[in-house]
């Protein structure tokens, strides 16, 4: 079983940047496809970005495409989410998740397919 811990959230002005990290322990991260999701108060958890085990395939929600970049460093057992040009509507708790069942080059945008979740890190973007 893998444990996930997010960090890097905080308060930033609109137009600013943050980099979120998701550190894994317990098992090597290379065994998992990884995803980032977010949830704002009163809203359902929504897909943000995902990356395959190989790192060669990535997917993004339309709302963040061109602004956010997901990456992984399997040697450091860490996944990152670089967030640029932040907007107030990006305000949410951000969660990383791991999926152990997908093929090597695949990822999923569906939260119900992920097996393990971190506790989340809060991102607040002021206008």
The first five atom37 places (N, CA, C, CB, O) and aatype in JSON, in Angstrom:
{
  "aatype": [20, 20, 20, 20, 20, 20, 20, 20, 20, 20, 20, 20, 20, 20, 20, 20, 20, 20, 20, 20, 20, 20, 20, 20, 20, 20, 20, 20, 20, 20, 20, 20, 20, 20, 20, 20, 20, 20, 20, 20, 20, 20, 20, 20, 20, 20, 20, 20, 20, 20, 20, 20, 20, 20, 20, 20, 20, 20, 20, 20, 20, 20, 20, 20, 20, 20, 20, 20, 20, 20, 20, 20, 20, 20, 20, 20, 20, 20, 20, 20, 20, 20, 20, 20, 20, 20, 20, 20, 20, 20, 20, 20, 20, 20, 20, 20, 20, 20, 20, 20, 20, 20, 20, 20, 20, 20, 20, 20, 20, 20, 20, 20, 20, 20, 20, 20, 20, 20, 20, 20, 20, 20, 20, 20, 20, 20, 20],
  "atom_mask": [
    [1, 1, 1, 1, 1],
    [1, 1, 1, 1, 1],
    [1, 1, 1, 1, 1],
    [1, 1, 1, 1, 1],
    [1, 1, 1, 1, 1],
    [1, 1, 1, 1, 1],
    [1, 1, 1, 1, 1],
    [1, 1, 1, 1, 1],
    [1, 1, 1, 1, 1],
    [1, 1, 1, 1, 1],
    [1, 1, 1, 1, 1],
    [1, 1, 1, 1, 1],
    [1, 1, 1, 1, 1],
    [1, 1, 1, 1, 1],
    [1, 1, 1, 1, 1],
    [1, 1, 1, 1, 1],
    [1, 1, 1, 1, 1],
    [1, 1, 1, 1, 1],
    [1, 1, 1, 1, 1],
    [1, 1, 1, 1, 1],
    [1, 1, 1, 1, 1],
    [1, 1, 1, 1, 1],
    [1, 1, 1, 1, 1],
    [1, 1, 1, 1, 1],
    [1, 1, 1, 1, 1],
    [1, 1, 1, 1, 1],
    [1, 1, 1, 1, 1],
    [1, 1, 1, 1, 1],
    [1, 1, 1, 1, 1],
    [1, 1, 1, 1, 1],
    [1, 1, 1, 1, 1],
    [1, 1, 1, 1, 1],
    [1, 1, 1, 1, 1],
    [1, 1, 1, 1, 1],
    [1, 1, 1, 1, 1],
    [1, 1, 1, 1, 1],
    [1, 1, 1, 1, 1],
    [1, 1, 1, 1, 1],
    [1, 1, 1, 1, 1],
    [1, 1, 1, 1, 1],
    [1, 1, 1, 1, 1],
    [1, 1, 1, 1, 1],
    [1, 1, 1, 1, 1],
    [1, 1, 1, 1, 1],
    [1, 1, 1, 1, 1],
    [1, 1, 1, 1, 1],
    [1, 1, 1, 1, 1],
    [1, 1, 1, 1, 1],
    [1, 1, 1, 1, 1],
    [1, 1, 1, 1, 1],
    [1, 1, 1, 1, 1],
    [1, 1, 1, 1, 1],
    [1, 1, 1, 1, 1],
    [1, 1, 1, 1, 1],
    [1, 1, 1, 1, 1],
    [1, 1, 1, 1, 1],
    [1, 1, 1, 1, 1],
    [1, 1, 1, 1, 1],
    [1, 1, 1, 1, 1],
    [1, 1, 1, 1, 1],
    [1, 1, 1, 1, 1],
    [1, 1, 1, 1, 1],
    [1, 1, 1, 1, 1],
    [1, 1, 1, 1, 1],
    [1, 1, 1, 1, 1],
    [1, 1, 1, 1, 1],
    [1, 1, 1, 1, 1],
    [1, 1, 1, 1, 1],
    [1, 1, 1, 1, 1],
    [1, 1, 1, 1, 1],
    [1, 1, 1, 1, 1],
    [1, 1, 1, 1, 1],
    [1, 1, 1, 1, 1],
    [1, 1, 1, 1, 1],
    [1, 1, 1, 1, 1],
    [1, 1, 1, 1, 1],
    [1, 1, 1, 1, 1],
    [1, 1, 1, 1, 1],
    [1, 1, 1, 1, 1],
    [1, 1, 1, 1, 1],
    [1, 1, 1, 1, 1],
    [1, 1, 1, 1, 1],
    [1, 1, 1, 1, 1],
    [1, 1, 1, 1, 1],
    [1, 1, 1, 1, 1],
    [1, 1, 1, 1, 1],
    [1, 1, 1, 1, 1],
    [1, 1, 1, 1, 1],
    [1, 1, 1, 1, 1],
    [1, 1, 1, 1, 1],
    [1, 1, 1, 1, 1],
    [1, 1, 1, 1, 1],
    [1, 1, 1, 1, 1],
    [1, 1, 1, 1, 1],
    [1, 1, 1, 1, 1],
    [1, 1, 1, 1, 1],
    [1, 1, 1, 1, 1],
    [1, 1, 1, 1, 1],
    [1, 1, 1, 1, 1],
    [1, 1, 1, 1, 1],
    [1, 1, 1, 1, 1],
    [1, 1, 1, 1, 1],
    [1, 1, 1, 1, 1],
    [1, 1, 1, 1, 1],
    [1, 1, 1, 1, 1],
    [1, 1, 1, 1, 1],
    [1, 1, 1, 1, 1],
    [1, 1, 1, 1, 1],
    [1, 1, 1, 1, 1],
    [1, 1, 1, 1, 1],
    [1, 1, 1, 1, 1],
    [1, 1, 1, 1, 1],
    [1, 1, 1, 1, 1],
    [1, 1, 1, 1, 1],
    [1, 1, 1, 1, 1],
    [1, 1, 1, 1, 1],
    [1, 1, 1, 1, 1],
    [1, 1, 1, 1, 1],
    [1, 1, 1, 1, 1],
    [1, 1, 1, 1, 1],
    [1, 1, 1, 1, 1],
    [1, 1, 1, 1, 1],
    [1, 1, 1, 1, 1],
    [1, 1, 1, 1, 1],
    [1, 1, 1, 1, 1],
    [1, 1, 1, 1, 1],
    [1, 1, 1, 1, 1]
  ],
  "atom_positions": [
    [[0.84, -1.19, 0.0], [0.0, 0.0, 0.0], [0.88, 1.24, 0.0], [-0.95, 0.01, 1.21], [1.89, 1.28, 0.69]],
    [[0.49, 2.22, -0.76], [1.26, 3.45, -0.86], [0.56, 4.55, -0.06], [1.43, 3.88, -2.34], [-0.67, 4.63, -0.03]],
    [[1.36, 5.38, 0.6], [0.84, 6.56, 1.29], [1.26, 7.8, 0.51], [1.35, 6.62, 2.77], [2.39, 7.89, 0.01]],
    [[0.34, 8.75, 0.4], [0.58, 9.96, -0.38], [0.45, 11.19, 0.5], [-0.4, 10.05, -1.57], [-0.44, 11.26, 1.35]],
    [[1.34, 12.15, 0.31], [1.3, 13.39, 1.09], [1.53, 14.57, 0.16], [2.36, 13.36, 2.22], [2.59, 14.69, -0.45]],
    [[0.53, 15.44, 0.07], [0.65, 16.65, -0.74], [1.27, 17.79, 0.05], [-0.72, 17.07, -1.28], [1.14, 17.85, 1.27]],
    [[1.92, 18.69, -0.66], [2.46, 19.91, -0.06], [2.56, 20.96, -1.15], [3.85, 19.65, 0.6], [2.43, 20.67, -2.34]],
    [[2.78, 22.19, -0.72], [3.0, 23.28, -1.67], [1.83, 24.22, -1.86], [3.34, 22.71, -2.96], [1.95, 25.21, -2.58]],
    [[0.71, 23.92, -1.23], [-0.43, 24.82, -1.35], [-0.2, 26.11, -0.58], [-1.69, 24.14, -0.86], [0.77, 26.25, 0.16]],
    [[-1.12, 27.05, -0.78], [-1.0, 28.32, -0.07], [-1.9, 29.37, -0.68], [0.44, 28.81, -0.07], [-2.78, 29.08, -1.48]],
    [[-1.64, 30.6, -0.27], [-2.4, 31.76, -0.76], [-1.55, 32.49, -1.79], [-2.8, 32.72, 0.41], [-0.38, 32.8, -1.54]],
    [[-2.14, 32.77, -2.95], [-1.41, 33.45, -4.01], [-2.37, 34.4, -4.73], [-0.79, 32.42, -5.02], [-3.57, 34.17, -4.77]],
    [[-1.82, 35.46, -5.27], [-2.65, 36.4, -6.03], [-2.92, 35.86, -7.43], [-1.97, 37.78, -6.11], [-2.14, 35.06, -7.97]],
    [[-4.01, 36.3, -8.0], [-4.33, 35.92, -9.37], [-3.17, 36.26, -10.3], [-5.63, 36.62, -9.85], [-2.57, 37.33, -10.2]],
    [[-2.87, 35.33, -11.2], [-1.74, 35.48, -12.09], [-0.46, 34.86, -11.57], [-1.51, 36.9, -12.35], [0.52, 34.72, -12.32]],
    [[-0.45, 34.48, -10.31], [0.73, 33.89, -9.7], [0.87, 32.4, -9.98], [0.7, 34.12, -8.21], [0.09, 31.82, -10.73]],
    [[1.88, 31.81, -9.36], [2.2, 30.4, -9.58], [2.41, 29.68, -8.26], [3.44, 30.27, -10.46], [2.79, 30.27, -7.26]],
    [[2.14, 28.39, -8.3], [2.45, 27.49, -7.21], [2.88, 26.15, -7.79], [1.23, 27.32, -6.25], [2.47, 25.79, -8.89]],
    [[3.71, 25.43, -7.06], [4.03, 24.07, -7.45], [3.64, 23.13, -6.31], [5.53, 23.93, -7.8], [4.16, 23.23, -5.2]],
    [[2.73, 22.24, -6.6], [2.32, 21.23, -5.64], [3.19, 19.98, -5.8], [0.83, 20.88, -5.81], [3.58, 19.62, -6.91]],
    [[3.47, 19.36, -4.69], [4.21, 18.1, -4.69], [3.37, 17.02, -4.03], [5.56, 18.26, -3.96], [2.58, 17.29, -3.13]],
    [[3.55, 15.81, -4.5], [2.89, 14.65, -3.91], [3.97, 13.6, -3.68], [1.73, 14.09, -4.83], [4.46, 12.98, -4.63]],
    [[4.33, 13.4, -2.43], [5.38, 12.45, -2.08], [4.77, 11.12, -1.69], [6.26, 13.0, -0.95], [3.82, 11.07, -0.91]],
    [[5.32, 10.06, -2.23], [4.81, 8.72, -1.94], [5.76, 7.99, -1.0], [4.62, 7.92, -3.24], [6.98, 8.17, -1.05]],
    [[5.19, 7.17, -0.15], [5.97, 6.3, 0.72], [5.27, 4.95, 0.81], [6.15, 6.93, 2.14], [4.07, 4.83, 0.56]],
    [[6.03, 3.94, 1.18], [5.46, 2.62, 1.33], [5.69, 1.73, 0.12], [4.0, 2.73, 1.6], [5.98, 0.55, 0.26]],
    [[5.55, 2.31, -1.05], [5.81, 1.59, -2.29], [6.36, 2.57, -3.31], [4.53, 0.89, -2.81], [6.17, 3.78, -3.2]],
    [[7.05, 2.04, -4.31], [7.62, 2.91, -5.32], [6.54, 3.48, -6.22], [8.65, 2.16, -6.15], [5.61, 2.78, -6.64]],
    [[6.68, 4.76, -6.52], [5.66, 5.46, -7.29], [5.57, 4.97, -8.72], [5.95, 6.93, -7.28], [4.54, 5.16, -9.37]],
    [[6.6, 4.36, -9.23], [6.62, 3.91, -10.62], [5.57, 2.81, -10.89], [8.01, 3.39, -10.99], [5.3, 2.48, -12.04]],
    [[4.99, 2.25, -9.83], [3.96, 1.23, -9.98], [2.58, 1.8, -10.26], [3.91, 0.39, -8.74], [1.63, 1.05, -10.48]],
    [[2.46, 3.15, -10.24], [1.14, 3.76, -10.26], [1.02, 4.85, -11.32], [0.83, 4.34, -8.91], [1.93, 5.65, -11.53]],
    [[-0.13, 4.86, -11.98], [-0.54, 6.07, -12.68], [-1.0, 7.06, -11.61], [-1.68, 5.78, -13.73], [-1.54, 6.67, -10.58]],
    [[-0.78, 8.34, -11.86], [-1.05, 9.35, -10.86], [-1.98, 10.43, -11.39], [0.25, 9.98, -10.38], [-1.97, 10.76, -12.58]],
    [[-2.79, 10.96, -10.49], [-3.7, 12.03, -10.88], [-3.76, 13.12, -9.83], [-5.08, 11.48, -11.13], [-3.48, 12.89, -8.65]],
    [[-4.12, 14.29, -10.27], [-4.44, 15.41, -9.39], [-5.92, 15.75, -9.59], [-3.53, 16.66, -9.68], [-6.42, 15.82, -10.71]],
    [[-6.59, 15.94, -8.47], [-7.99, 16.33, -8.46], [-8.15, 17.51, -7.52], [-8.91, 15.14, -8.04], [-7.27, 17.78, -6.7]],
    [[-9.26, 18.21, -7.62], [-9.52, 19.32, -6.71], [-10.99, 19.35, -6.34], [-9.1, 20.65, -7.34], [-11.86, 18.85, -7.06]],
    [[-11.23, 19.94, -5.2], [-12.6, 20.05, -4.71], [-12.78, 21.37, -3.98], [-12.95, 18.87, -3.78], [-12.08, 21.65, -3.0]],
    [[-13.7, 22.16, -4.47], [-14.06, 23.41, -3.82], [-15.3, 23.17, -2.95], [-14.33, 24.53, -4.88], [-16.06, 22.25, -3.22]],
    [[-15.51, 23.98, -1.93], [-16.67, 23.79, -1.05], [-17.97, 23.77, -1.83], [-16.71, 24.88, 0.0], [-18.23, 24.65, -2.65]],
    [[-18.79, 22.76, -1.57], [-20.07, 22.64, -2.25], [-20.02, 22.0, -3.61], [-20.68, 23.95, -2.37], [-21.05, 21.79, -4.24]],
    [[-18.8, 21.68, -4.07], [-18.64, 21.09, -5.4], [-18.16, 19.65, -5.29], [-17.65, 21.91, -6.25], [-17.63, 19.23, -4.26]],
    [[-18.37, 18.9, -6.36], [-17.82, 17.55, -6.42], [-16.33, 17.61, -6.74], [-18.57, 16.7, -7.46], [-15.83, 18.6, -7.27]],
    [[-15.65, 16.52, -6.4], [-14.24, 16.43, -6.74], [-14.1, 16.34, -8.26], [-13.57, 15.2, -6.05], [-14.8, 15.56, -8.91]],
    [[-13.2, 17.13, -8.81], [-13.05, 17.17, -10.25], [-11.62, 16.88, -10.68], [-13.48, 18.52, -10.79], [-10.66, 17.16, -9.96]],
    [[-11.52, 16.32, -11.86], [-10.22, 15.99, -12.44], [-9.46, 17.25, -12.81], [-10.38, 15.1, -13.66], [-10.04, 18.22, -13.31]],
    [[-8.16, 17.24, -12.56], [-7.29, 18.34, -12.94], [-6.25, 17.87, -13.96], [-6.6, 18.94, -11.69], [-6.16, 18.43, -15.05]],
    [[-5.47, 16.85, -13.6], [-4.41, 16.37, -14.48], [-4.06, 14.94, -14.08], [-3.17, 17.29, -14.41], [-4.3, 14.52, -12.95]],
    [[-3.49, 14.2, -15.03], [-3.06, 12.84, -14.75], [-1.87, 12.49, -15.61], [-4.21, 11.84, -14.99], [-1.63, 13.11, -16.66]],
    [[-1.11, 11.49, -15.16], [0.08, 11.07, -15.86], [0.22, 9.56, -15.76], [1.34, 11.78, -15.3], [-0.06, 8.98, -14.71]],
    [[0.64, 8.94, -16.84], [0.79, 7.5, -16.86], [2.02, 7.07, -16.06], [0.89, 6.99, -18.31], [2.84, 7.9, -15.68]],
    [[2.13, 5.76, -15.82], [3.29, 5.24, -15.11], [4.57, 5.55, -15.88], [3.16, 3.74, -14.9], [5.61, 5.83, -15.28]],
    [[4.48, 5.5, -17.18], [5.66, 5.77, -18.01], [6.06, 7.24, -18.0], [5.4, 5.33, -19.44], [7.21, 7.58, -18.28]],
    [[5.1, 8.1, -17.66], [5.35, 9.53, -17.73], [5.17, 10.09, -19.13], [6.72, 9.83, -17.24], [5.24, 11.3, -19.33]],
    [[4.95, 9.22, -20.1], [4.87, 9.67, -21.48], [3.51, 10.17, -21.91], [5.27, 8.58, -22.36], [3.4, 10.86, -22.92]],
    [[2.49, 9.84, -21.15], [1.14, 10.29, -21.48], [0.57, 11.11, -20.33], [0.23, 9.08, -21.78], [0.63, 10.72, -19.17]],
    [[0.01, 12.24, -20.69], [-0.54, 13.15, -19.71], [-1.89, 13.67, -20.21], [0.44, 14.33, -19.43], [-2.14, 13.75, -21.41]],
    [[-2.74, 14.01, -19.26], [-4.03, 14.57, -19.62], [-4.39, 15.71, -18.68], [-5.11, 13.5, -19.59], [-3.98, 15.73, -17.52]],
    [[-5.15, 16.66, -19.2], [-5.52, 17.83, -18.43], [-7.0, 18.16, -18.63], [-4.64, 19.04, -18.83], [-7.58, 17.92, -19.69]],
    [[-7.59, 18.71, -17.58], [-8.92, 19.29, -17.72], [-8.83, 20.51, -18.63], [-9.52, 19.66, -16.33], [-7.81, 21.2, -18.65]],
    [[-9.88, 20.76, -19.37], [-9.87, 21.91, -20.28], [-9.63, 23.22, -19.52], [-11.19, 21.99, -21.05], [-9.02, 24.15, -20.06]],
    [[-10.12, 23.29, -18.3], [-10.03, 24.53, -17.53], [-8.6, 24.87, -17.12], [-10.89, 24.43, -16.3], [-8.32, 26.01, -16.76]],
    [[-7.68, 23.89, -17.16], [-6.3, 24.15, -16.73], [-5.3, 23.95, -17.86], [-5.94, 23.25, -15.56], [-4.11, 24.21, -17.69]],
    [[-5.76, 23.5, -19.01], [-4.86, 23.2, -20.11], [-4.1, 24.46, -20.52], [-5.64, 22.61, -21.32], [-4.7, 25.53, -20.69]],
    [[-2.8, 24.32, -20.68], [-1.97, 25.46, -21.04], [-1.47, 26.26, -19.84], [-2.73, 26.37, -21.94], [-0.58, 27.1, -19.99]],
    [[-2.02, 26.0, -18.66], [-1.59, 26.72, -17.46], [-0.93, 25.79, -16.45], [-2.79, 27.43, -16.81], [0.01, 26.18, -15.75]],
    [[-1.41, 24.55, -16.36], [-0.89, 23.58, -15.39], [-0.07, 22.52, -16.11], [-2.04, 22.93, -14.6], [-0.35, 22.16, -17.26]],
    [[0.95, 22.01, -15.42], [1.78, 20.94, -15.96], [2.0, 19.88, -14.9], [3.13, 21.48, -16.49], [2.44, 20.19, -13.79]],
    [[1.69, 18.64, -15.24], [1.95, 17.53, -14.33], [3.24, 16.85, -14.75], [0.75, 16.51, -14.32], [3.54, 16.72, -15.94]],
    [[4.01, 16.42, -13.76], [5.25, 15.7, -14.04], [5.5, 14.72, -12.91], [6.45, 16.68, -14.22], [4.87, 14.8, -11.85]],
    [[6.43, 13.81, -13.15], [6.76, 12.86, -12.11], [8.26, 12.6, -12.11], [5.98, 11.54, -12.3], [8.91, 12.63, -13.16]],
    [[8.79, 12.35, -10.94], [10.18, 11.97, -10.76], [10.16, 10.67, -9.97], [11.03, 13.09, -10.04], [10.11, 10.68, -8.74]],
    [[10.21, 9.57, -10.68], [10.09, 8.28, -10.0], [11.29, 8.02, -9.08], [9.98, 7.15, -11.04], [11.16, 7.31, -8.08]],
    [[12.43, 8.58, -9.4], [13.6, 8.4, -8.53], [13.39, 9.06, -7.17], [14.86, 8.98, -9.2], [13.9, 8.6, -6.15]],
    [[12.62, 10.15, -7.16], [12.31, 10.87, -5.92], [10.96, 10.44, -5.35], [12.33, 12.38, -6.15], [10.53, 10.94, -4.31]],
    [[10.3, 9.53, -6.05], [8.98, 9.06, -5.58], [7.99, 10.21, -5.4], [9.12, 8.3, -4.26], [7.24, 10.25, -4.43]],
    [[8.02, 11.15, -6.35], [7.24, 12.37, -6.21], [6.59, 12.75, -7.54], [8.12, 13.53, -5.69], [7.18, 12.6, -8.61]],
    [[5.36, 13.25, -7.44], [4.64, 13.81, -8.58], [4.42, 15.29, -8.31], [3.28, 13.07, -8.83], [4.22, 15.69, -7.16]],
    [[4.46, 16.08, -9.36], [4.34, 17.53, -9.22], [3.18, 18.05, -10.06], [5.65, 18.22, -9.62], [2.77, 17.46, -11.06]],
    [[2.67, 19.18, -9.61], [1.7, 19.92, -10.41], [2.15, 21.38, -10.4], [0.22, 19.76, -9.86], [1.99, 22.08, -9.39]],
    [[2.7, 21.83, -11.51], [3.09, 23.23, -11.67], [1.88, 24.0, -12.14], [4.28, 23.38, -12.66], [1.3, 23.69, -13.19]],
    [[1.5, 25.02, -11.38], [0.3, 25.8, -11.68], [0.71, 27.24, -11.94], [-0.74, 25.7, -10.53], [1.2, 27.93, -11.04]],
    [[0.49, 27.69, -13.15], [0.81, 29.07, -13.55], [-0.46, 29.82, -13.91], [1.79, 29.08, -14.74], [-1.51, 29.23, -14.14]],
    [[-0.35, 31.12, -13.95], [-1.49, 31.98, -14.33], [-2.74, 31.61, -13.54], [-1.77, 31.88, -15.84], [-3.81, 31.43, -14.11]],
    [[-2.57, 31.5, -12.25], [-3.68, 31.06, -11.41], [-4.82, 32.07, -11.4], [-3.19, 30.82, -9.99], [-4.62, 33.28, -11.5]],
    [[-6.02, 31.51, -11.3], [-7.25, 32.3, -11.3], [-8.01, 32.04, -10.0], [-8.12, 31.96, -12.54], [-7.83, 30.99, -9.38]],
    [[-8.86, 32.96, -9.58], [-9.65, 32.72, -8.37], [-10.46, 31.42, -8.45], [-10.6, 33.9, -8.12], [-10.68, 30.77, -7.42]],
    [[-10.9, 31.05, -9.61], [-11.69, 29.82, -9.75], [-10.86, 28.55, -9.59], [-12.37, 29.8, -11.09], [-11.41, 27.45, -9.58]],
    [[-9.54, 28.69, -9.47], [-8.69, 27.55, -9.16], [-8.66, 27.26, -7.66], [-7.27, 27.79, -9.68], [-8.09, 26.25, -7.24]],
    [[-9.26, 28.12, -6.87], [-9.28, 27.92, -5.42], [-9.99, 26.62, -5.07], [-9.97, 29.11, -4.72], [-11.14, 26.41, -5.47]],
    [[-9.31, 25.76, -4.33], [-9.86, 24.45, -3.97], [-8.84, 23.71, -3.11], [-10.22, 23.62, -5.23], [-7.69, 24.14, -2.98]],
    [[-9.27, 22.61, -2.54], [-8.35, 21.64, -1.96], [-7.89, 20.72, -3.09], [-9.01, 20.83, -0.78], [-8.71, 20.19, -3.84]],
    [[-6.59, 20.53, -3.19], [-6.01, 19.71, -4.25], [-5.53, 18.39, -3.67], [-4.86, 20.45, -4.96], [-4.86, 18.35, -2.64]],
    [[-5.88, 17.31, -4.36], [-5.56, 15.97, -3.9], [-4.78, 15.22, -4.99], [-6.83, 15.2, -3.53], [-5.1, 15.32, -6.17]],
    [[-3.77, 14.47, -4.57], [-3.15, 13.55, -5.51], [-3.68, 12.15, -5.22], [-1.6, 13.59, -5.4], [-4.11, 11.83, -4.11]],
    [[-3.64, 11.32, -6.26], [-4.19, 9.98, -6.17], [-3.36, 9.03, -7.01], [-5.66, 9.95, -6.6], [-2.74, 9.42, -8.0]],
    [[-3.37, 7.76, -6.6], [-2.59, 6.73, -7.28], [-3.49, 5.6, -7.75], [-1.48, 6.18, -6.35], [-4.39, 5.16, -7.03]],
    [[-3.24, 5.14, -8.95], [-4.02, 4.06, -9.55], [-3.07, 2.93, -9.93], [-4.82, 4.56, -10.81], [-2.16, 3.12, -10.73]],
    [[-3.29, 1.76, -9.35], [-2.36, 0.65, -9.54], [-2.79, -0.3, -10.65], [-2.21, -0.12, -8.26], [-2.04, -1.23, -10.97]],
    [[-3.94, -0.1, -11.25], [-4.48, -1.11, -12.16], [-4.34, -0.76, -13.63], [-5.91, -1.33, -11.85], [-4.62, -1.6, -14.49]],
    [[-3.92, 0.44, -13.94], [-3.9, 0.86, -15.34], [-2.68, 0.34, -16.07], [-3.94, 2.37, -15.43], [-1.63, 0.12, -15.46]],
    [[-2.8, 0.13, -17.36], [-1.62, -0.23, -18.16], [-0.54, 0.84, -18.09], [-2.02, -0.46, -19.62], [-0.79, 1.97, -17.68]],
    [[0.64, 0.46, -18.49], [1.84, 1.29, -18.31], [1.71, 2.67, -18.95], [3.05, 0.58, -18.89], [2.22, 3.64, -18.4]],
    [[1.05, 2.76, -20.06], [0.98, 4.02, -20.8], [-0.36, 4.73, -20.64], [1.25, 3.77, -22.26], [-0.67, 5.64, -21.41]],
    [[-1.16, 4.33, -19.69], [-2.5, 4.88, -19.54], [-2.65, 5.71, -18.28], [-3.51, 3.78, -19.54], [-1.86, 5.6, -17.34]],
    [[-3.67, 6.55, -18.29], [-4.06, 7.29, -17.1], [-5.58, 7.38, -17.12], [-3.4, 8.72, -17.06], [-6.22, 7.05, -18.12]],
    [[-6.16, 7.83, -16.01], [-7.6, 7.94, -15.91], [-7.99, 9.33, -15.43], [-8.17, 6.86, -14.97], [-7.26, 9.96, -14.66]],
    [[-9.14, 9.8, -15.9], [-9.67, 11.09, -15.45], [-10.8, 10.87, -14.43], [-10.19, 11.91, -16.66], [-11.37, 11.84, -13.94]],
    [[-11.12, 9.62, -14.11], [-12.22, 9.3, -13.23], [-11.74, 9.05, -11.81], [-12.98, 8.09, -13.74], [-10.96, 8.13, -11.59]],
    [[-12.16, 9.85, -10.84], [-11.66, 9.67, -9.47], [-11.99, 8.29, -8.9], [-12.24, 10.75, -8.57], [-11.23, 7.78, -8.08]],
    [[-13.09, 7.7, -9.3], [-13.46, 6.4, -8.73], [-12.53, 5.28, -9.13], [-14.87, 6.05, -9.13], [-12.59, 4.19, -8.56]],
    [[-11.67, 5.51, -10.12], [-10.73, 4.48, -10.54], [-9.43, 4.51, -9.74], [-10.43, 4.64, -12.0], [-8.6, 3.61, -9.88]],
    [[-9.25, 5.53, -8.92], [-8.02, 5.65, -8.16], [-8.14, 4.93, -6.83], [-7.67, 7.12, -7.93], [-9.19, 4.93, -6.19]],
    [[-7.03, 4.31, -6.43], [-7.04, 3.45, -5.26], [-6.58, 4.12, -3.98], [-6.19, 2.26, -5.52], [-7.05, 3.77, -2.89]],
    [[-5.69, 5.07, -4.09], [-5.1, 5.7, -2.91], [-5.13, 7.22, -3.09], [-3.65, 5.2, -2.68], [-4.94, 7.75, -4.18]],
    [[-5.36, 7.91, -1.96], [-5.51, 9.35, -1.97], [-4.7, 9.98, -0.85], [-6.97, 9.75, -1.85], [-4.53, 9.39, 0.22]],
    [[-4.19, 11.18, -1.12], [-3.59, 11.96, -0.07], [-4.63, 12.74, 0.7], [-2.55, 12.9, -0.64], [-5.82, 12.65, 0.43]],
    [[-4.16, 13.53, 1.68], [-5.06, 14.29, 2.55], [-5.44, 15.64, 1.94], [-4.41, 14.5, 3.91], [-6.39, 16.28, 2.4]],
    [[-4.72, 16.07, 0.94], [-5.05, 17.32, 0.27], [-4.23, 18.5, 0.76], [-6.5, 17.62, 0.43], [-3.74, 18.51, 1.89]],
    [[-4.1, 19.49, -0.11], [-3.45, 20.74, 0.24], [-4.29, 21.88, -0.33], [-1.97, 20.79, -0.31], [-4.76, 21.8, -1.47]],
    [[-4.47, 22.92, 0.47], [-5.38, 24.0, 0.08], [-4.66, 25.02, -0.8], [-5.96, 24.7, 1.33], [-3.55, 25.46, -0.49]],
    [[-5.31, 25.38, -1.89], [-4.84, 26.46, -2.77], [-5.91, 27.54, -2.78], [-4.55, 25.93, -4.22], [-7.07, 27.28, -3.08]],
    [[-5.51, 28.75, -2.45], [-6.42, 29.88, -2.45], [-5.84, 30.97, -3.33], [-6.68, 30.41, -1.01], [-4.71, 31.43, -3.12]],
    [[-6.6, 31.39, -4.33], [-6.16, 32.42, -5.26], [-7.03, 33.65, -5.05], [-6.25, 31.92, -6.75], [-8.24, 33.61, -5.23]],
    [[-6.39, 34.75, -4.68], [-7.13, 35.99, -4.43], [-7.17, 36.84, -5.7], [-6.48, 36.78, -3.28], [-6.26, 36.81, -6.52]],
    [[-8.25, 37.6, -5.83], [-8.4, 38.43, -7.04], [-7.81, 39.81, -6.84], [-9.87, 38.55, -7.42], [-7.86, 40.64, -7.75]]
  ]
}
